[in-house]
Amino acid sequence: MPHSSLKIPKQYWKICLKNKKYIKNINLWWCDYLTDKLIPDKSPRLIFNYSRLFCDVEKFKDNKKEVMAKYGLGVFYTHDGQNIITMPNKKYKSKVLKSYYDKHHNKLDKVVTNILNRYDKCLIIDLHSFSDELVKLVFDMNEASDICIGIDNFYTDTKLIDFTTKHFKEYGYSVNINYPYSGTIIPNKCFKKKEFRLKSIMLEINKRVYLNNSNDFYKLKECITIYYEKIQKFK
């Protein structure tokens, strides 16, 4: 869960072009709010403890490789979808990449390595949330489905896609593949080679599904809990 935190370090404010009230509002809007509360308590997890506004650890460092960079939404968010919000310099970028971005990915590599060594297989569930308003603002897309499943051509096989799609549809949720978001996290250690023991799938949850009331939240939590239980036995 790379985007569930609202925490912003002090150094962010040195490059921020907006006041704290404005940033607080868009921080709530961009945050994958409460996604860390949707999964079973005992499930292994890796959470980035800082806001994506400060550093988005699921983006490529190189803006030439990052499709979202054209929207001002690379590792460093220079735009909020509409307005300019920051203007980071090279020194700032270098420090944040080394102290936060790289450390997070080193943790991910270590966790995956340990699991592969112990179980000879590893499944990453890349959990996010989004809003229809955000998708409309940034991508000018129409209203999206309840659940977006993000896939990788190698690390997400057809059986896993079909299993995941069927599970969420059984709970009454509409599902799209790679729309409005696409892809899923691949650890650096596996990115440039084919690690056949690893699978990865992204779950993007539309916020309307679980943030409107407590009944919706607990329905989704049950759905995800059962999904986690079933996925333990998935082959």
C-alpha positions, 0 to 999 in steps of 0.5 A: 500500500504505497499511497495510504498515508497523509504524512508530509515531511517538513522539507516538502514545504520548502518547495510547495507553492500552495498554502497548508490548507490547500495541500491538506485538502488535495492530500485527502483527495489523492490519498488511498484513504483507509485502504490499509484498514481493508485487508486482514490484520495478519496479512503481510504488508508493506506500507509507504509511510508518507504522502504520495504528494511528497514522493510517489514510490510507484512511479519510475524515477526517469520521467521519460519512462513514466507515463504519468509524468506528462500530467505532472504526476511523476515521483514528484507531483508538480501539479495536482491535476490542474494547478502547479503545486511544487517546483523541486530542484535537483538537490531536493530530488536527489535527497528524497530519492535516496532517503525515501524512494530507494529505501522503500524499494530496497524493503520491497526487494528484501520482503519479496526475496525472503518470501521466495526463499521461504515459500518458493513463490510470492504474490503481490497485491498492489492495493490502491483507491481512486475517485471518479472526480480524480479520473475525470480531472486528470485523464478526462475519462468517464465514470469508471467501474467499482474495481479496476484490476491492473495487470502486467503482461508477464507477472499477471497470468490469465488464471489470476485475472479471471479468479480476481474478476470473478471474485469481485463480481460475485460481490456485485462489483463492476470490474474493468481491466487496466482502466482507468489505471494500468499495470502493477508493481514489480520489484526492482530485483525482478523488473528486468528479468523473468522471475517465474515464482512471482505474481503481481496484481493491482487492485484499484478500488473506487472510493464510492464503493467504500467511503460513503457509509460503514455498511459499504466499507464492511462489505468491501472489507469482507470481500477483500478478506475472503479474497485474501483467504482464497488467494492463499490457496491459489495456484 
